[in-house]
């Protein structure tokens, strides 16, 4: 029987890759732990920056340029994903967390500005190689539960970014800036675990032989463009709250401690969203989950903005973070389902778009805030993010239906 719809074609495309497989909790957990450790280290840069400015006598402009260097190699993520699809990518998952950790941990004792630039570039390239390969590996180990695996993977990264600043501040207080190299020890331990669990086995040795990337892009260009629109519009509200919500609260008279706590509440909600979004999409469908989260996130975040210093506002802020960031693993999974034999490249493209979307959103909201005020700019970011909904509704539903249970024999 021939399939007649785009949805069923997409579904059939990923069935052979999943039939008969089970969720490999050990492999998924190991790669997710590697993601946690990896993303722990880039989050050091913000807390380290004031100390590096003082040590090296940098201006704010130079310091700002320095902080952005680690993000520059992100533009190469689609390329590294392309390579990971065609070669044994296990080592691209095992060792980059250690390389990134070493580069960032050496920022403290680094002797000059040039050394800082080199270390941040090394850390950025290492990060760009790790993420596409690791994101694809967790879905290869997930059986039919790609969304669940992507959620565990992204939750690891969110937790790493959330806990990294506290970890590095406490470590500096204990050993000083010059001895910051000891921060690398968690990465050494997790890399050893990852090598024995992921790098030395055969089940994850290499992905299925990929079809041509050009052919895959040609076949799914419409869906990929729609998904790109979803990612870029949703980045507006996510980036604006992460970047400017503390400044907004302090501008209306809130204490800095309260403002910082409010942002933490939002981020904790985001971690919960990253954990829940993927498994829910395994059951509801990717498109359905994206639509639900977008329809609900906008009004909830708007209500939180109207009650900035009220306890109810904090609760709404946590819920808004959960709803907004629950889309992350769903988008990542959907991209890989659209290009199942080029899933590292698909992950690299989506991660690149997410990075670019955050940068553009931050610049745009900052410019708008200078003209109309920060509160109005945040409101517009919420309203504009709702433009992702038409793109979402036009996406194919790629979730594979559950395997039918075998009939019991009498």
N, C-alpha and C positions, 0 to 999 in steps of 0.2 A: 504494500500500500504506500502510495507516494505522499510525502508531506507537502502541504500547500502553503503553510505560513512561515514567516521568518522565525517565529518563536520555536516552532517544532524543528526547523532546520538547525537552529542553534542548539537546541536540546540534544538532537541526535549527534551533533558534532562532538559533544563531550561525553557521551555515554560510553564509548569503547575505552576511554581513558580511566573510567571509574568502576566499571562493572566488576564485582567480586572483591574489591578492596575494602579493607577495614581502616578505621581511624587509628593511626599509629601515635598513640598519646606520648610515648617516649620521645619520638623524633620531633613531633610538633612542640612538645614542652621544651626540648633542648634548644631548638632554633628560636623559640620565643624567649628563652632565658638569654640566649646570645643577643637578641634584639634589645632586651632590657639593659644588658651590660654595655652594648655598643652605644646606645643613645644616652646612657648615663654621662659619658665623657664630653660630647659637644655641649651639654648643658652647663659645663664648668666655665665656659668662656665668659658669660655675663658676669658672674661673681668675681672672676679673676681680673676682669678688665680694669677696675679702679686700682688694683695693686700693680698691674703691669704699667698703667699710665704713670704711677708714681715712680716705679723702679726705672723706667726707660725715658721718662720726661716727655711723653707723647702729648700732642695736642688732642683735643676731642675729635677733630676731623680725622686725624691719622688713626686714632683709636677706633672710630666708627668704621673706617675702611678696613682695619685689621679684623674686626669682628665679622665682617661680611665675607672674608676670604674663604672660610671653611665651607660656605654655601656655593661658591662658584662652580666647583666640579659637579654639582648636581645636574647641570645641563647635559652631562654625558651619561646620565642614568639609562636612557633608552639604548645607547650604544653598548654599555656594559651588560644590559639585559639581553641584547642580541647575541653577544658572545656567550653568555651563560646558557642560552638555549641550545647552543651548538657544541659545547664542550662539557666535560665533567666539571660541574660547578660546585662540587662539595668544598673545595678549598677556598672558594670565594665566600662561603658561609662560615667556615671554621676560623680563618685567620684575620680577616679585617677587624673584628672587634678588638683583638690584641694590638694590631697596628694603630688603630684610632686611639686606643687607650694610651699607648706609648707616646704618640705624638702630642696628645693633649696634656698628659702628665708631665712632659718635659717643658711645657711653657713656663712653669715656675722658675726652674733654674736656668732658663735660656739666657745667654749673655747679651743679646742685642736684638734690634728690631728685625733684621734680615732673618735671623734664626726663627723668630716668631712666625714670620710669613711662610717660611719653608715648612715648619711643623704644621701649620694650619692647612696648607695646601696638601700635605701628605694625609692629614686626617680627613680632609674633604674628599680626596680621591678614594681613600679606603672606604668611606661611608657610601660613596656613589657605586662602588663595586658590590658592597654587601647587600644593600636593600633589595634590588631587583631579584638577585639570585635567591636570597632567603625567603622573600615573599612567595616565589614560585615553589620553593622546596616544601613549605608547609602545606600547600595545597596538594602536592604530589604525595604527601604522607597522610592526607586527610580522608582517603576513601571517597565517599560521596558528600562529606560534610565540609565543603570548602569554606563556607562562611564561618563555621565554628573555628576552623584552624586560623583563618585570617584575623578573627577577633582576638584569639589568644596571642597571635603574633603582634598585632597593633597595641594590645593592652600592655605587652612587655615594653614596647617603645614608649608609650605614654607614661608608664610608671618610672622608667629610667629618666625621662625628662623632668618628671615631677620631683624625684628624690635626689637627682644629681646636685642641684645647688646646695641643699642642706648637707650632703655628704662632703662636698669639697670645702665648705666653710668650716665644718668641724675638723676636717683633716688639717687645714691650714693652721687653725688654732692649736692643734696638737703637735705638728711637726715643723711648721713654718713653710714659707713659699719655696725656699731653696731645696727642701726635701720632698717636694710634691711628687717625685717619681714613685713614691710608695703607693700612690693612688692606683697604680697599674695592677696591683695584686688581685683584685676580684676578676679582672679580665684574664689573667693567667689561669686562674682556676676554671673559669667557664670555658676558655679555649681548650683546655685539656679534656674537659668533659665532652665538649662538642666534637673533638677529634675522634674520640673513641666511640661515641654514639652515632655520629653522622659521617665523619670523614673516613672511617675505616671499614664500614660495611659495604654491602653490594646493592642493597635494595634501593638506595638513593644515589647510585653511582653516576647516572646520567639520565636526563629526561628522555622521553620518546623522541625519535627522529623528527625534527620539526619540518613542517611544510614551509614553503618559501614565505618569508615575512612580507614581501611585496604583495604576494597573492592574498595573504591573510588580511592585510590592510585594505586591499582593493575590495575584498568580499565584505568587510565589516566597517567601511569608512563612515557610513551614515550613522551607525550606532556609536562608533567611537567619537564622532563629532558631537552627537547628542550628550554622551557621557562627559565629554570635555566641557560642554556648556554647564552641565550640572555641577561639576567640580569647581569651575571658575566662579559661578554665581554664589555657591555655598561658601566659598572661601571668604567672601566679603564679610559675612557676619562672624565667622569663626575667628578670622584674623583681627577684625576690629575690636572684638571683646577681649581677646587675649592681649592685644597691644595697648588699647586705649581705655579700658574700663577703669583701671586704677586712677589714671589721670582724670577721668570724668568724675569719679567719686570725690577725689580731693578738690576738684574745681568747684563742687557744690558744697564744700565745707566738711566733708567726712574726714576723719582721722586717717593718717597713712596706714596705721596698723589695721584698722577696719577694712580699708580698701584692699590691702594685701590679702587679708583673710577672705574677702569676697572673691578675689580672683582664684584663690586656692579652692574655694567651694565650687566655682565654675569648672576648674580643671579636674577636680575629683569627680564631678558629675560626668565630665568627658571621658575619664578612665572607665567609669561604669558603662557609658554608652559604647565605647570601643569593645568592651567585653560582651555586651548583650546583642549588639547590632548584627553580627555575623550569624550566630545561631538562630536568631529570630528570622533572618532572611532565608535560612535553610528551610524553614517551615512555611513562611508566608510568601516567599519569592523576593528577588532582589528589587525589582521595580516597585512592588507593593511596599516594601520596607522603606525604600528611599522616599516614596510619596508620603507615607505616614509620618516619618520623621520630619519632613519639610513642612507639611501642613501644621503639625503641632509645634515645632520649634519656634516659628516666627511669632505667633501670639504669646507663647510663654515668655520668650525673651523680651518682648515689648512690655509685658506686664511687669517683669523684673526691673526693667528700665524705669517704669513709672513708680516703683516702690524701692528706691535704691538703698535706703537705710532702715528698712523695715524687716523684721525676721521673716515675714512671708516672702519678701523680695529675695532674700537669700535662698529660701527653699525653691522659689521659682528659678533662680539663677542656676542652682544645681540641676534642676530638671531640664532647663534649657540647654545646659552643657551636655547632659546625657543625650537629649534628642538630636542636637546639632552634630555632635561628634560620633553618634552611632552610625552615621553614613560612611565613615572612613573605611572600615573593613568591607562593607557592602560594595562600595565603588571599586575597591581593589579586587574583590572576588569577581564582580561582573566583568571587569576588563579582562581578566584571565579566562573567563568562560567564553568571552567573545573570540579569543585567540588562544585556544587551549594548547596548541602545539608550539606556541610562541609566548608562553605566559610570562617568562622573565622580561621579555621586551615589552609586553603589555603592562606589567607592573612598573617598569622603568618609565614608560610614557606617562602613566597616571601619577607617579610620584613627582615627575618633572612638572606636570601641570599643576599639581597641588602646591609645589614650591613656588612656581611662577605666580599662581593665583594669590598666594599669601603676600608675596612681595608687592604685586600690583594693588591688592586690596589695601595694604598698609599705606602705600603712597597716596592712593585715591582718597581714603578716609581722612588722612592727615590734611590733604589739600582742602577737602570740603569743610573740615572742622575749622580751618583758618578763616573760612568765608562765613559760615552760618553757625558755628559753635559746635562743641563736641557732642552735646546731647542730641542735637538735631542730626548730626552726622551719623551717630550710632543708630538712630531711628531709621534713617535712610538706608543704612547698611542692612537692617532687618528687612525692610520693604523690598529692596533690590534683590536680596537673596531669594525671595519668593518667586522671582522670575525663573528659577531653576525648575519649578514645578511642571511647566509645559514640556520642557526637555525630558523630564523624568517620565511623564506619561506616554511619550513617544518611544521610549526605550523598549527593546524586546524583553520578554521575561525569560531569563536563561536558566532558572533553577531547574535541575533535573528532578523528575518525580521520584519518590522513594521506590526502592526495589520491592516488588511484591513479595509478600511472605509465602513460602512454600506451603502448599496444602498439607494438612496432617493426614497421614494414612490410617485408615481404620484397621 
